[in-house]
Amino acid sequence: MAIGDFNSHSLQETIKSLRVMLFIETAGPGGAESVVFSLASGLRARGIYVVVLTLSEDHLTAQLTEAGIPWIKIESRRKFDISLPFRIARQIRNNKVNILHSHLLDSNFYGSISARIAGVPHLASEHGDVHHPQKKIFLKFKLQFASLLGSYFGAVSDYTLNKLRSYGLNQLRLIQLPNPVPAPQLCTPEECAAIRNELFPGVAPETFIWIHVANLRAVKDQKTLLRGFAKSLELSQQAQVLCLVGDGPERAAIQSLIEELCLQGKINLLGFRADARKLLLGANGFILSSRSEALPVSLLEAGAAGLVLISSKVGGVGEIIEDEKSGLLFRPGDSEMLAQKIREILDHPEERREYSREIKAFVERHFVIDRVVDEHIDLYRRLAL
């Protein structure tokens, strides 16, 4: 389904009549949750009524509260909750919503039933979980069931779109919808220096600061990141440090590996930070080491901030970074190759400046929040009106 341009008159009509519910089960710090918040903020800025429905309270709901965006929490403690679609449908009717837009597999499954009960169109956005069938119970069934109920599917990358095709979903109901990236924050030289010191207290001005923002989970493979960084210290004379922003079940193992590799003084574990986007302004480069990604929001935000990017070549990452033009790519799990890529960045300052310019311009062209929100509005208009 193509997304076309729309004139100012149709946009005004859309603003007057659209009422959107965004549904995501989880509310923790993550890429899909970040997308929901950005969409909610962008829609609200256009004067469109938007409410977020979730099954938990965490970072996302705190952001929504601070931004003054209404949200609803529904209790659900069962793995398969027969009553949940009926309760969601009730909220759809109570809020006079005319389109339901859900995110992630289980939200999409329940959302398809809820929208059918409530009699509204349903858009199901898939991020990264469709790439892990071994971890998702009845993945193919849930996707095909939602498709049979008439749901449209949005894929955040071409990689994810092809994955949805492989499950035999209705081709006419598949759409590629990019992730929205807020405009990067700005800071004065003094403010940027303060953020650098916050990332790594006492760091020298000439030290290159790498930053990694992700939940500390096995799929993000921070162990390869640490091993590659440790090897790079032997390859380049450029002073460098690495900051890890995030928390999760791998934290203890990561701390142990830091000690094993004797990286104390070179690594700073900052834990979860609600202001992670601000911290990007104090860094020079961003490294992503994941084993699997759909279209990583953290990579897009780092590119928008003008950081030089290094990433494992997985999933939709190649749709963001063109190797040796807008950043560098390495084989997932290959710490030796990562070390070489780090050395290339450190030892070739002109090339890294060119990479930064290229990726910043690319993100601004394709993922800037105003453009992406306009694409969503046009799609909502087509589905709901």
PEVENVEN-V803329 format. One record per pair of residues at least 4 apart in sequence whose ideal C-beta (glycine too) atoms are under 8 Angstrom apart, sorted by the first residue. I is the first residue (numbers start at 1). J is the second residue. D is the distance in whole Angstrom. If there is no record, write none. Layout:
i & j & d
I & J & D
I & J & D
This chain:
i & j & d
1 & 152 & 7
1 & 172 & 6
1 & 173 & 7
1 & 174 & 7
1 & 175 & 5
1 & 379 & 8
1 & 382 & 8
3 & 175 & 7
3 & 375 & 5
3 & 378 & 6
3 & 379 & 6
4 & 378 & 7
5 & 378 & 8
6 & 10 & 5
6 & 11 & 6
6 & 14 & 8
6 & 377 & 8
6 & 378 & 5
6 & 381 & 7
7 & 11 & 7
8 & 12 & 6
9 & 13 & 7
10 & 14 & 6
10 & 381 & 7
11 & 15 & 7
11 & 377 & 7
12 & 16 & 7
13 & 17 & 6
13 & 381 & 8
13 & 385 & 8
14 & 18 & 5
14 & 48 & 8
14 & 377 & 6
14 & 378 & 8
14 & 380 & 7
14 & 381 & 4
14 & 385 & 7
15 & 46 & 6
15 & 47 & 5
15 & 48 & 6
17 & 98 & 7
17 & 384 & 8
17 & 385 & 6
18 & 48 & 5
18 & 49 & 7
18 & 98 & 7
18 & 99 & 7
18 & 377 & 7
18 & 380 & 6
18 & 381 & 7
18 & 384 & 6
18 & 385 & 8
19 & 48 & 8
19 & 49 & 4
19 & 50 & 8
19 & 95 & 7
19 & 96 & 6
19 & 97 & 5
19 & 98 & 5
19 & 99 & 8
20 & 43 & 6
20 & 48 & 6
20 & 49 & 7
20 & 50 & 5
20 & 51 & 8
20 & 97 & 7
20 & 98 & 8
20 & 99 & 5
20 & 101 & 6
20 & 380 & 6
21 & 50 & 8
21 & 51 & 5
21 & 52 & 8
21 & 53 & 6
21 & 91 & 7
21 & 92 & 6
21 & 95 & 6
21 & 97 & 4
21 & 99 & 7
21 & 100 & 5
21 & 101 & 7
22 & 36 & 5
22 & 39 & 6
22 & 40 & 6
22 & 50 & 7
22 & 51 & 7
22 & 52 & 5
22 & 53 & 7
22 & 101 & 5
22 & 102 & 8
22 & 103 & 7
23 & 52 & 8
23 & 53 & 4
23 & 54 & 7
23 & 88 & 7
23 & 100 & 6
23 & 101 & 7
23 & 102 & 4
23 & 103 & 7
23 & 107 & 5
23 & 110 & 8
23 & 111 & 5
23 & 114 & 8
24 & 32 & 6
24 & 33 & 6
24 & 36 & 5
24 & 52 & 7
24 & 53 & 8
24 & 54 & 6
24 & 60 & 7
24 & 102 & 7
24 & 103 & 4
24 & 104 & 6
24 & 107 & 5
25 & 54 & 7
25 & 55 & 5
25 & 56 & 7
25 & 104 & 7
25 & 106 & 6
25 & 107 & 5
25 & 110 & 8
26 & 30 & 7
26 & 32 & 7
26 & 33 & 6
26 & 54 & 7
26 & 55 & 8
26 & 56 & 6
26 & 58 & 8
26 & 60 & 8
26 & 104 & 7
27 & 33 & 6
27 & 54 & 5
27 & 55 & 8
27 & 56 & 5
27 & 57 & 6
27 & 58 & 4
27 & 59 & 7
27 & 60 & 4
27 & 61 & 5
28 & 33 & 6
28 & 56 & 8
28 & 58 & 5
28 & 59 & 6
28 & 60 & 7
29 & 33 & 7
29 & 34 & 8
29 & 58 & 8
29 & 59 & 5
29 & 60 & 8
29 & 215 & 7
29 & 246 & 7
29 & 272 & 6
29 & 274 & 8
30 & 34 & 7
30 & 215 & 7
31 & 35 & 7
31 & 127 & 6
31 & 128 & 7
31 & 179 & 7
31 & 294 & 8
31 & 296 & 6
31 & 297 & 4
31 & 298 & 7
32 & 36 & 7
32 & 103 & 5
32 & 104 & 5
32 & 125 & 8
32 & 127 & 5
32 & 128 & 8
33 & 37 & 7
33 & 59 & 7
33 & 60 & 4
34 & 38 & 6
34 & 297 & 5
35 & 39 & 6
35 & 103 & 7
35 & 125 & 7
35 & 127 & 7
35 & 156 & 8
35 & 179 & 5
35 & 180 & 7
35 & 297 & 7
36 & 40 & 6
36 & 52 & 6
36 & 60 & 7
36 & 103 & 6
37 & 41 & 6
37 & 60 & 6
37 & 63 & 5
37 & 64 & 7
37 & 67 & 8
38 & 42 & 6
38 & 179 & 8
38 & 180 & 4
38 & 181 & 7
38 & 182 & 6
38 & 369 & 6
38 & 373 & 8
39 & 43 & 6
39 & 50 & 8
39 & 101 & 8
39 & 180 & 6
39 & 373 & 7
39 & 376 & 6
40 & 44 & 6
40 & 50 & 5
40 & 52 & 6
40 & 64 & 7
40 & 67 & 8
40 & 69 & 5
41 & 45 & 6
41 & 67 & 6
41 & 69 & 7
41 & 182 & 8
41 & 369 & 8
42 & 46 & 7
42 & 180 & 6
42 & 369 & 5
42 & 370 & 7
42 & 372 & 8
42 & 373 & 3
42 & 376 & 8
43 & 48 & 4
43 & 50 & 4
43 & 373 & 6
43 & 376 & 7
43 & 377 & 7
44 & 48 & 7
44 & 50 & 6
44 & 67 & 8
44 & 69 & 6
45 & 373 & 8
46 & 373 & 7
46 & 377 & 7
48 & 377 & 7
49 & 95 & 8
50 & 69 & 7
50 & 70 & 8
51 & 69 & 8
51 & 70 & 5
51 & 71 & 7
51 & 72 & 6
51 & 95 & 5
51 & 97 & 7
52 & 60 & 8
52 & 61 & 8
52 & 64 & 6
52 & 69 & 7
52 & 70 & 7
52 & 71 & 4
52 & 72 & 7
53 & 71 & 7
53 & 72 & 5
53 & 73 & 8
53 & 74 & 7
53 & 88 & 7
53 & 91 & 6
54 & 60 & 7
54 & 61 & 6
54 & 71 & 6
54 & 72 & 7
54 & 73 & 6
54 & 74 & 8
55 & 73 & 7
55 & 74 & 6
55 & 75 & 7
55 & 76 & 5
56 & 61 & 8
56 & 73 & 7
57 & 61 & 5
57 & 62 & 8
57 & 73 & 6
58 & 62 & 7
59 & 63 & 6
59 & 272 & 8
59 & 274 & 7
60 & 64 & 6
61 & 65 & 6
61 & 71 & 6
61 & 73 & 7
62 & 66 & 6
62 & 274 & 8
63 & 67 & 6
63 & 274 & 8
64 & 69 & 4
64 & 70 & 8
64 & 71 & 5
65 & 69 & 8
65 & 71 & 7
72 & 91 & 6
74 & 84 & 7
74 & 87 & 6
74 & 88 & 7
74 & 91 & 7
76 & 81 & 5
76 & 84 & 5
77 & 81 & 8
81 & 110 & 8
83 & 87 & 6
84 & 88 & 6
84 & 110 & 5
84 & 114 & 8
85 & 89 & 6
85 & 110 & 5
85 & 113 & 4
85 & 114 & 4
85 & 117 & 6
86 & 90 & 7
86 & 114 & 8
86 & 117 & 6
87 & 91 & 7
88 & 92 & 6
88 & 100 & 8
88 & 110 & 7
88 & 111 & 7
88 & 114 & 4
88 & 118 & 8
89 & 93 & 7
89 & 114 & 5
89 & 115 & 8
89 & 117 & 4
89 & 118 & 4
90 & 94 & 6
91 & 95 & 6
91 & 97 & 8
92 & 97 & 5
92 & 100 & 6
92 & 114 & 7
92 & 115 & 7
92 & 118 & 4
92 & 120 & 6
93 & 97 & 8
93 & 118 & 6
97 & 118 & 8
97 & 120 & 6
98 & 120 & 6
98 & 121 & 8
98 & 384 & 5
98 & 385 & 8
99 & 120 & 6
99 & 121 & 5
99 & 122 & 8
99 & 123 & 7
99 & 380 & 5
99 & 383 & 6
99 & 384 & 4
100 & 111 & 6
100 & 114 & 7
100 & 115 & 5
100 & 118 & 7
100 & 120 & 6
100 & 121 & 7
100 & 122 & 5
100 & 123 & 7
101 & 122 & 8
101 & 123 & 5
101 & 125 & 7
101 & 376 & 8
101 & 380 & 7
102 & 107 & 4
102 & 108 & 5
102 & 110 & 8
102 & 111 & 3
102 & 112 & 8
102 & 122 & 7
102 & 123 & 7
102 & 124 & 5
102 & 125 & 7
103 & 107 & 6
103 & 108 & 7
103 & 124 & 8
103 & 125 & 5
103 & 127 & 7
104 & 108 & 7
104 & 125 & 8
104 & 126 & 8
104 & 127 & 6
104 & 129 & 6
105 & 109 & 6
105 & 126 & 7
105 & 129 & 5
105 & 130 & 6
105 & 136 & 6
105 & 139 & 6
105 & 142 & 6
105 & 143 & 8
106 & 110 & 6
106 & 142 & 7
107 & 111 & 6
107 & 124 & 8
108 & 112 & 6
108 & 124 & 4
108 & 125 & 7
108 & 126 & 7
108 & 142 & 7
108 & 143 & 8
108 & 146 & 6
108 & 151 & 7
108 & 153 & 8
109 & 113 & 7
109 & 142 & 4
109 & 145 & 7
109 & 146 & 6
110 & 114 & 6
111 & 115 & 6
111 & 122 & 6
111 & 124 & 6
111 & 146 & 8
111 & 151 & 7
112 & 116 & 7
112 & 122 & 5
112 & 124 & 7
112 & 145 & 7
112 & 146 & 4
112 & 149 & 5
112 & 150 & 8
112 & 151 & 4
113 & 117 & 6
113 & 149 & 7
114 & 118 & 6
114 & 122 & 8
115 & 119 & 8
115 & 120 & 5
115 & 121 & 7
115 & 122 & 3
115 & 149 & 8
115 & 151 & 7
116 & 122 & 7
116 & 149 & 5
116 & 150 & 7
120 & 384 & 7
121 & 150 & 8
121 & 152 & 7
121 & 383 & 4
121 & 384 & 6
122 & 146 & 8
122 & 149 & 8
122 & 150 & 7
122 & 151 & 4
122 & 152 & 7
123 & 151 & 7
123 & 152 & 5
123 & 153 & 8
123 & 154 & 6
123 & 379 & 7
123 & 380 & 8
123 & 383 & 7
124 & 146 & 6
124 & 151 & 5
124 & 152 & 7
124 & 153 & 5
124 & 154 & 7
125 & 153 & 8
125 & 154 & 4
125 & 155 & 8
125 & 156 & 7
125 & 177 & 7
126 & 130 & 5
126 & 153 & 6
126 & 154 & 7
126 & 155 & 6
126 & 156 & 7
126 & 160 & 6
126 & 163 & 8
126 & 164 & 6
126 & 294 & 8
127 & 156 & 6
127 & 160 & 7
127 & 294 & 5
127 & 295 & 8
128 & 132 & 7
128 & 160 & 8
128 & 292 & 7
128 & 293 & 6
128 & 294 & 4
128 & 315 & 7
129 & 135 & 8
129 & 136 & 6
129 & 139 & 8
130 & 136 & 8
130 & 139 & 7
130 & 143 & 7
130 & 160 & 7
130 & 163 & 5
130 & 164 & 7
130 & 167 & 8
131 & 160 & 7
131 & 163 & 6
131 & 292 & 6
131 & 294 & 7
131 & 315 & 7
132 & 136 & 6
132 & 292 & 7
133 & 139 & 5
133 & 140 & 7
136 & 142 & 8
138 & 142 & 5
139 & 143 & 7
139 & 167 & 8
140 & 144 & 6
140 & 167 & 5
141 & 145 & 6
142 & 146 & 6
143 & 147 & 6
143 & 153 & 8
143 & 164 & 7
143 & 167 & 5
143 & 169 & 6
144 & 148 & 6
144 & 167 & 7
144 & 168 & 7
144 & 169 & 7
145 & 149 & 7
146 & 151 & 4
146 & 153 & 8
147 & 151 & 6
147 & 153 & 7
147 & 169 & 5
147 & 170 & 5
147 & 173 & 7
150 & 173 & 8
151 & 173 & 7
152 & 173 & 5
152 & 174 & 8
152 & 175 & 6
152 & 383 & 7
153 & 164 & 6
153 & 169 & 6
153 & 173 & 6
153 & 174 & 5
153 & 175 & 7
154 & 175 & 5
154 & 176 & 7
154 & 177 & 4
154 & 379 & 8
155 & 160 & 4
155 & 161 & 4
155 & 163 & 8
155 & 164 & 6
155 & 174 & 7
155 & 175 & 7
155 & 176 & 5
155 & 177 & 7
155 & 294 & 8
156 & 160 & 6
156 & 176 & 8
156 & 177 & 7
156 & 178 & 7
156 & 179 & 5
156 & 294 & 5
156 & 295 & 4
156 & 316 & 7
157 & 161 & 7
157 & 176 & 7
157 & 178 & 8
157 & 294 & 5
157 & 295 & 4
157 & 315 & 7
157 & 316 & 3
157 & 319 & 5
158 & 162 & 6
158 & 176 & 6
158 & 316 & 7
158 & 319 & 6
159 & 163 & 7
159 & 294 & 7
159 & 295 & 8
159 & 315 & 5
159 & 316 & 4
159 & 319 & 7
160 & 164 & 7
160 & 294 & 5
160 & 295 & 7
160 & 315 & 8
160 & 316 & 7
161 & 165 & 7
161 & 174 & 6
161 & 176 & 5
162 & 166 & 7
163 & 167 & 7
164 & 169 & 5
164 & 174 & 6
165 & 169 & 7
165 & 171 & 7
165 & 174 & 7
169 & 173 & 7
169 & 174 & 6
170 & 174 & 7
175 & 379 & 7
177 & 372 & 8
177 & 375 & 7
177 & 376 & 7
177 & 379 & 7
178 & 295 & 7
178 & 366 & 6
178 & 367 & 5
178 & 372 & 5
178 & 375 & 8
179 & 295 & 5
179 & 297 & 5
179 & 300 & 6
179 & 367 & 6
179 & 372 & 7
180 & 367 & 7
180 & 368 & 8
180 & 369 & 4
180 & 372 & 4
180 & 373 & 6
181 & 297 & 7
181 & 300 & 5
181 & 301 & 6
181 & 304 & 5
181 & 363 & 6
181 & 367 & 4
181 & 368 & 7
181 & 369 & 6
181 & 372 & 8
182 & 277 & 7
182 & 301 & 8
182 & 304 & 8
182 & 369 & 5
183 & 304 & 7
183 & 368 & 7
183 & 369 & 7
184 & 277 & 8
184 & 280 & 8
184 & 281 & 8
184 & 301 & 8
184 & 304 & 5
184 & 305 & 5
184 & 306 & 7
185 & 277 & 6
185 & 278 & 6
185 & 281 & 6
185 & 305 & 8
186 & 281 & 8
187 & 191 & 4
187 & 192 & 5
187 & 195 & 7
187 & 281 & 5
188 & 192 & 7
189 & 193 & 6
190 & 194 & 7
191 & 195 & 7
191 & 281 & 8
192 & 196 & 6
192 & 281 & 6
192 & 282 & 6
193 & 197 & 7
193 & 205 & 8
193 & 282 & 8
194 & 198 & 6
194 & 282 & 8
195 & 199 & 6
195 & 278 & 7
195 & 279 & 6
195 & 281 & 5
195 & 282 & 3
196 & 200 & 7
196 & 203 & 6
196 & 209 & 6
196 & 282 & 4
196 & 283 & 8
197 & 201 & 6
197 & 202 & 7
197 & 203 & 7
197 & 282 & 8
198 & 279 & 7
198 & 282 & 6
199 & 203 & 7
199 & 209 & 6
199 & 211 & 7
199 & 243 & 5
199 & 268 & 7
199 & 270 & 7
199 & 279 & 6
199 & 282 & 5
199 & 283 & 6
200 & 207 & 8
200 & 209 & 6
200 & 241 & 5
200 & 243 & 6
200 & 268 & 5
203 & 207 & 5
203 & 209 & 7
203 & 241 & 6
204 & 239 & 7
206 & 239 & 6
207 & 239 & 4
207 & 240 & 6
207 & 241 & 6
208 & 238 & 6
208 & 239 & 7
208 & 240 & 4
208 & 241 & 8
208 & 284 & 5
208 & 285 & 7
208 & 346 & 6
209 & 240 & 7
209 & 241 & 6
209 & 242 & 8
209 & 243 & 7
209 & 282 & 7
209 & 283 & 5
209 & 284 & 5
209 & 285 & 7
210 & 229 & 7
210 & 240 & 6
210 & 241 & 7
210 & 242 & 5
210 & 243 & 7
210 & 283 & 7
210 & 284 & 7
210 & 285 & 5
210 & 286 & 7
210 & 287 & 6
210 & 342 & 8
211 & 242 & 8
211 & 243 & 5
211 & 245 & 7
211 & 279 & 7
211 & 280 & 6
211 & 282 & 8
211 & 283 & 4
211 & 285 & 7
211 & 286 & 6
211 & 287 & 8
211 & 302 & 7
211 & 307 & 7
212 & 222 & 7
212 & 225 & 6
212 & 242 & 7
212 & 243 & 7
212 & 244 & 5
212 & 245 & 7
212 & 246 & 8
212 & 286 & 7
212 & 287 & 5
212 & 288 & 7
212 & 289 & 7
213 & 245 & 4
213 & 246 & 6
213 & 276 & 5
213 & 279 & 8
213 & 280 & 8
213 & 286 & 8
213 & 298 & 5
213 & 301 & 8
213 & 302 & 7
214 & 220 & 4
214 & 222 & 7
214 & 245 & 8
214 & 246 & 5
214 & 288 & 7
214 & 290 & 7
214 & 298 & 6
215 & 220 & 6
215 & 246 & 5
215 & 247 & 7
215 & 248 & 4
216 & 220 & 7
216 & 222 & 6
216 & 244 & 7
216 & 246 & 5
216 & 247 & 6
216 & 248 & 3
216 & 249 & 7
216 & 250 & 4
216 & 251 & 5
216 & 254 & 6
217 & 248 & 5
217 & 249 & 6
217 & 250 & 6
218 & 249 & 8
218 & 250 & 6
218 & 291 & 8
219 & 290 & 6
219 & 291 & 5
219 & 292 & 5
220 & 246 & 8
220 & 250 & 8
220 & 289 & 7
220 & 290 & 5
220 & 291 & 8
221 & 225 & 7
221 & 289 & 5
221 & 290 & 6
221 & 291 & 5
221 & 312 & 7
221 & 332 & 7
221 & 333 & 7
222 & 226 & 6
222 & 244 & 7
222 & 250 & 6
222 & 254 & 5
222 & 289 & 6
223 & 227 & 6
223 & 250 & 8
223 & 253 & 7
223 & 254 & 7
223 & 257 & 6
224 & 228 & 6
224 & 289 & 5
224 & 312 & 8
224 & 332 & 8
224 & 333 & 5
224 & 334 & 7
224 & 335 & 5
224 & 338 & 7
225 & 229 & 6
225 & 242 & 8
225 & 244 & 8
225 & 287 & 6
225 & 289 & 4
225 & 338 & 7
226 & 230 & 6
226 & 242 & 8
226 & 254 & 7
226 & 257 & 5
226 & 258 & 6
226 & 261 & 6
226 & 263 & 7
226 & 267 & 7
227 & 231 & 7
227 & 257 & 8
227 & 261 & 7
227 & 335 & 4
227 & 338 & 8
228 & 232 & 6
228 & 287 & 8
228 & 289 & 7
228 & 330 & 8
228 & 334 & 8
228 & 335 & 4
228 & 336 & 7
228 & 337 & 8
228 & 338 & 3
228 & 339 & 5
228 & 341 & 8
228 & 342 & 7
229 & 233 & 7
229 & 242 & 5
229 & 263 & 7
229 & 266 & 8
229 & 267 & 8
229 & 287 & 8
229 & 338 & 8
229 & 339 & 8
229 & 342 & 7
230 & 261 & 4
230 & 262 & 8
230 & 263 & 6
230 & 339 & 8
231 & 235 & 7
231 & 335 & 6
231 & 336 & 7
231 & 338 & 8
231 & 339 & 4
232 & 236 & 6
232 & 240 & 7
232 & 338 & 8
232 & 339 & 4
232 & 340 & 8
232 & 342 & 4
232 & 343 & 6
232 & 346 & 7
233 & 240 & 7
233 & 266 & 7
235 & 339 & 6
235 & 340 & 7
235 & 342 & 8
235 & 343 & 4
236 & 240 & 7
236 & 342 & 7
236 & 343 & 5
236 & 346 & 4
236 & 347 & 6
238 & 346 & 4
238 & 347 & 7
240 & 266 & 8
240 & 342 & 8
240 & 346 & 6
241 & 266 & 5
241 & 267 & 7
241 & 268 & 7
242 & 263 & 8
242 & 266 & 7
242 & 267 & 5
242 & 268 & 7
242 & 287 & 8
243 & 267 & 8
243 & 268 & 5
243 & 270 & 6
243 & 279 & 8
243 & 283 & 7
244 & 254 & 7
244 & 267 & 7
244 & 268 & 7
244 & 269 & 5
244 & 270 & 7
245 & 270 & 5
245 & 271 & 8
245 & 272 & 8
245 & 273 & 5
245 & 276 & 5
245 & 279 & 6
246 & 271 & 7
246 & 272 & 6
246 & 276 & 8
247 & 251 & 6
247 & 271 & 5
247 & 272 & 4
250 & 254 & 5
251 & 255 & 6
251 & 269 & 7
251 & 271 & 8
252 & 256 & 6
253 & 257 & 6
254 & 258 & 7
254 & 269 & 7
255 & 259 & 7
255 & 269 & 7
256 & 260 & 6
257 & 261 & 6
258 & 263 & 5
258 & 264 & 7
258 & 267 & 5
258 & 269 & 8
259 & 263 & 8
259 & 264 & 7
263 & 267 & 5
270 & 279 & 8
273 & 279 & 6
275 & 279 & 6
276 & 280 & 7
276 & 298 & 8
277 & 301 & 6
277 & 305 & 8
279 & 283 & 7
280 & 286 & 7
280 & 301 & 7
280 & 302 & 6
280 & 305 & 4
280 & 307 & 6
281 & 305 & 6
283 & 307 & 6
284 & 307 & 7
284 & 308 & 7
285 & 307 & 6
285 & 308 & 4
285 & 309 & 7
285 & 310 & 7
285 & 345 & 6
285 & 352 & 7
286 & 298 & 8
286 & 299 & 7
286 & 302 & 4
286 & 303 & 8
286 & 307 & 5
286 & 308 & 7
286 & 309 & 5
286 & 310 & 7
287 & 309 & 8
287 & 310 & 5
287 & 311 & 7
287 & 338 & 8
287 & 342 & 8
288 & 293 & 7
288 & 296 & 6
288 & 298 & 7
288 & 299 & 5
288 & 309 & 8
288 & 310 & 7
288 & 311 & 4
288 & 312 & 6
288 & 317 & 7
289 & 311 & 8
289 & 312 & 5
289 & 332 & 8
289 & 338 & 7
290 & 296 & 7
290 & 311 & 8
290 & 312 & 6
290 & 314 & 6
290 & 315 & 8
290 & 317 & 8
290 & 332 & 7
291 & 312 & 7
291 & 314 & 6
291 & 332 & 5
291 & 333 & 7
292 & 314 & 6
292 & 315 & 6
293 & 299 & 8
293 & 312 & 8
293 & 314 & 5
293 & 315 & 4
293 & 316 & 6
293 & 317 & 6
294 & 315 & 5
294 & 316 & 5
295 & 300 & 7
295 & 315 & 7
295 & 316 & 4
295 & 319 & 7
295 & 320 & 7
296 & 300 & 7
296 & 311 & 8
296 & 316 & 8
296 & 317 & 7
296 & 320 & 8
297 & 301 & 6
298 & 302 & 6
299 & 303 & 6
299 & 309 & 6
299 & 311 & 6
299 & 317 & 7
299 & 320 & 6
299 & 321 & 8
300 & 304 & 6
300 & 320 & 7
300 & 363 & 6
300 & 367 & 5
301 & 305 & 6
302 & 307 & 5
302 & 309 & 6
303 & 307 & 7
303 & 309 & 6
303 & 320 & 7
303 & 326 & 8
303 & 327 & 8
303 & 359 & 4
303 & 360 & 6
303 & 362 & 7
303 & 363 & 4
304 & 360 & 6
304 & 363 & 5
304 & 364 & 7
304 & 367 & 7
305 & 360 & 8
306 & 356 & 5
306 & 357 & 8
306 & 360 & 5
307 & 356 & 7
308 & 327 & 7
308 & 345 & 6
308 & 352 & 4
308 & 353 & 8
308 & 355 & 5
308 & 356 & 5
308 & 359 & 8
309 & 320 & 8
309 & 321 & 6
309 & 326 & 7
309 & 327 & 4
309 & 328 & 7
309 & 355 & 7
309 & 359 & 6
310 & 327 & 6
310 & 328 & 5
310 & 329 & 8
310 & 330 & 7
310 & 338 & 7
310 & 341 & 5
310 & 342 & 7
310 & 345 & 7
311 & 317 & 5
311 & 320 & 8
311 & 321 & 6
311 & 327 & 7
311 & 328 & 8
311 & 329 & 6
311 & 330 & 8
312 & 317 & 7
312 & 329 & 7
312 & 330 & 6
312 & 331 & 7
312 & 332 & 4
312 & 333 & 8
312 & 338 & 8
313 & 317 & 6
313 & 318 & 6
313 & 323 & 8
313 & 329 & 4
313 & 330 & 7
313 & 331 & 7
313 & 332 & 7
314 & 332 & 5
316 & 320 & 7
317 & 321 & 6
317 & 329 & 7
318 & 322 & 8
318 & 323 & 8
318 & 329 & 7
320 & 326 & 8
320 & 327 & 8
320 & 359 & 8
320 & 362 & 7
320 & 363 & 8
321 & 326 & 6
321 & 327 & 4
321 & 328 & 8
321 & 329 & 6
321 & 359 & 7
322 & 326 & 5
322 & 327 & 8
322 & 358 & 8
323 & 327 & 7
323 & 328 & 6
323 & 329 & 4
324 & 328 & 7
325 & 355 & 7
325 & 358 & 6
326 & 355 & 6
326 & 358 & 4
326 & 359 & 4
326 & 362 & 6
327 & 355 & 5
327 & 358 & 8
327 & 359 & 6
328 & 341 & 4
328 & 344 & 6
328 & 345 & 7
328 & 355 & 7
329 & 341 & 8
330 & 334 & 6
330 & 337 & 4
330 & 338 & 5
330 & 340 & 8
330 & 341 & 5
331 & 337 & 6
334 & 338 & 6
335 & 339 & 6
336 & 340 & 7
337 & 341 & 6
338 & 342 & 6
339 & 343 & 7
340 & 344 & 6
341 & 345 & 7
342 & 346 & 6
343 & 347 & 6
344 & 348 & 6
344 & 351 & 7
345 & 351 & 8
345 & 352 & 5
345 & 355 & 8
348 & 352 & 6
349 & 353 & 6
350 & 354 & 7
351 & 355 & 6
352 & 356 & 6
353 & 357 & 7
354 & 358 & 6
355 & 359 & 6
356 & 360 & 6
357 & 361 & 6
358 & 362 & 6
359 & 363 & 6
360 & 364 & 6
361 & 365 & 6
362 & 366 & 6
363 & 367 & 5
363 & 368 & 7
364 & 368 & 5
366 & 371 & 8
367 & 371 & 8
367 & 372 & 6
368 & 372 & 7
369 & 373 & 6
370 & 374 & 6
371 & 375 & 7
372 & 376 & 7
373 & 377 & 6
374 & 378 & 6
375 & 379 & 7
376 & 380 & 6
377 & 381 & 6
378 & 382 & 7
379 & 383 & 6
380 & 384 & 6
381 & 385 & 5
